[in-house]
Amino acid sequence: MQTVEYFYSAHSAFAWLGSARLSEICARHGARLLHRPMDLSPVVEAAGGLSFAARTQAHVDYFFGREIERWAEYRDVEVIDHRPTHHDAPLALPNGVIIAAQEAGQGADALAHAILGAHWRDDADISDPERLAPLIADCGLDPEAILAAARSGPIQALHRANTAEAIASDVFGSPTYIFGGDPFYGQDRLELVERALGRPFARSTWRNPPAGGGAGGQLHP
């Protein structure tokens, strides 16, 4: 079975915008979706990206305003018209809940979709276990068991491992989909993910110049 690795955070706007489309693509191609929820800030910082607070207002207005509006309309996805009230809340619990569902072998796809939607459509505090419990139950899972597992050492170790793997794989944002070792960053690349599942792209011929900028190096545009 083909597998798409899905690196994202439970509060990611663009993961929410692509969530339904991603599930459709995987179902159509019979592909397994491997959820890799991660702590996003360390990943962005390791890749040299700016924190949200350090970005210019023009950048924020475009990428976290207008782009969200347009893609929501294009994907026919409902979003609130402002930055979520609890957007800076810790991610360990909601990310852990998704990991726990996946480790239990059921419900991770539906639960991830529900949590992303609760945050970006309903302005819910997804770090609150009382808000997560009904989402878990609606996916046919036991809220007490999943919440307890999400807080446990083994699940939080997987959360840290996902974050470390994202950094090691040069992931620099959420969502990033990896198929056959080839990364696709952003939900606007989902059509390319679908093409790859049906017909893989040719191997990359991109070459970096050697350290120090030696004459033999070439940088392909």
Protein Blocks (a to p, Z undefined) as FASTA:
>chain_A
ZZddddddfkbfklmmmmmmmmmmmmmnopacddddddfklmmmmnopacfklpcfklmm
mmmmmmmmmmmmmnopacdfbdcfklmgcfklmmmmmmmmmmnopoklmmmmmmmmmmmm
nopafkbmklmmmmmmmnopafklmmmmmmpmklmmmmmmmmmmmmmnopabdcdddeeh
iacehjklmmmmmmmmmoccdddfbdcddehiiakbccdZZ
